[in-house]
Every structure is written in structure tokens, then in C-alpha cells.
Amino acid sequence: MPVPSRFSSHGLTIIEVHNHILYEQPRLFYLHFWKTGQATAPARALRAGLDQLQVVGMGVDDRQ
């Protein structure tokens, strides 16, 4: 799982991974995480994790 791995490598502690519906399509998973410190540190970690996703048709190509 590349997103949780990237979160962990940036210092976010994953405390829970779960889904809500058994047969949803597309399959969605929710990550709960914990991080202390300045707000910029978790923001950078989230950006690194989101960069691992391949989202089509949602305007992600205009990233900075």
C-alpha cells in the first residue's frame, strides 16, 4: 500500500485503516493518522501520500 507507506516515511502514525461498505465500487479505505508538531509537517506528509494516488478527471494535473 503505497499511500500508508509514504505517510509513515514522513512521520505520520497510521492508527486505523478501514472501509464502511463491503461491496462498494470503487473500493474506498479510510486512514486515520496522528502527528504532533507544526501544521506544515502533516501537510507535507499528506501531500506526499496523495501524490501516490492516480486520480483521473479530477483536476489533479494542475498541482504546484
C-alpha positions in Angstrom: 0.0 0.0 0.0 2.0 3.0 -1.2 0.0 5.8 0.5 0.3 4.5 4.1 4.0 3.7 3.4 4.6 7.3 2.3 2.7 8.6 5.2 4.8 6.6 7.6 8.0 7.6 5.9 7.1 11.2 6.6 6.4 10.7 10.3 2.6 10.2 10.3 1.5 7.4 12.6 -1.3 5.3 11.0 -3.7 4.3 13.8 -6.5 2.8 11.7 -7.4 1.7 8.2 -10.9 0.6 7.4 -13.8 0.8 5.0 -17.5 1.3 5.6 -19.3 -0.7 2.9 -18.3 -4.2 1.9 -19.2 -4.1 -1.8 -18.7 -0.5 -2.8 -17.1 0.3 -6.2 -14.6 1.8 -6.4 -13.4 0.4 -3.1 -12.7 3.1 -0.6 -10.5 2.9 2.5 -10.2 5.4 5.3 -6.9 6.2 7.0 -6.8 7.7 10.5 -3.4 9.1 11.5 -1.7 11.0 14.2 1.1 13.6 14.1 2.3 16.2 16.5 4.3 19.3 15.8 3.9 22.2 13.4 1.0 22.1 10.9 3.3 22.1 7.9 4.7 18.7 8.8 1.5 16.7 8.4 0.5 18.8 5.4 3.7 17.8 3.6 3.2 14.2 4.6 -0.4 14.3 3.3 0.8 15.8 0.0 3.4 13.0 -0.3 0.8 10.4 0.2 -1.7 11.9 -2.1 1.0 12.1 -4.8 1.0 8.3 -4.8 -2.6 8.2 -6.0 -3.5 8.2 -9.7 -6.7 10.2 -9.9 -8.2 10.7 -13.3 -10.5 13.6 -14.3 -10.4 15.5 -11.0 -8.1 18.3 -11.9 -5.0 17.0 -10.2 -2.8 17.8 -13.2 -2.6 21.4 -12.1 -0.5 20.6 -8.9 2.2 23.0 -7.9 
